Amino acid sequence: MPNPYRPAVLLPSLLLVLATPVAVWWLVGDVTSGDARRLAAEGVALDHTVRPVSLGATGDRIVGVLACVAAAVALGVLVRGTVVRRLDARWWAVLAPLVVAGALVGYAARVLTAGVIGANIGAGLIVLVGGPVLAVLLVVAAVAAWRLRPR
């Protein structure tokens, strides 16, 4: 079995898992509703479940594009590594749930930071539904990694 802890496999794996939430966060964009944006333009202060962090329009764009490129390159390296047998295909059972969990985190970050007037119902739903889904994805990845551990 190929060693999944070699830098040629481990670094792209980490890069993919860490870049995915940032890439999804940037690709989704601000989910503040049109009505809330209109009211904000009129001077009404928007409520936020979590105050959004921004590097400015240009900084966010740079970080988002870099995350998308990093995730795409890492995915390509890992797929190629699987094809040429540097990465055991069974490790995708660990990577796939982690990537999906990262995508969920990126989307949840956008929902939690959306500007609203009053209550952010989406934030409550993402916590109630997304939290357990995230937990299941992490448990699935942990169990798959445990089953593939070297003996």
C-alpha positions, 0 to 999 in steps of 0.5 A: 500500500502506498504511504499516504504520509509522504509529502507528495500526498500529505501536502496536497491533501491538507491543501485541498481540505483547508482551501475548500471552505475558503473557496466555497465561502468566496464562490457563494458570496454574500447571501444578504437578501435584496430587501436587507441590502436596499434597507442598508443602502437607506441607512438601516443598520443590519443585524448579523449573527456573526460579524463578517470579516473582510479584507475589502473587495480586492483582498477577498477576491485575491484570497478567494481566487487563490483558494480556488486555484489551490483546491483545484491544483491539489485535487488534480495532484491527488487524482493523478496520484491515485491514477499512478498509484502514489495514493491508495484509492481507499484514502478517498473515503477519508478525503471526500467527507473532509472536503464535503465538510469543508464545503459545508463550513464555507457555506455556513460561514456565509449564512451566519454572516448574512446581514438581516433585519431582525432574526437570521432564520438561516443561521438557526437552520444551518446550526440545527441541520448543518451541525449534525451533518458536519459531525457525521461527516467528521465521524465518517472520515475518522472511522475511514482513517482508523480502518486504513491505519498501518498495523 
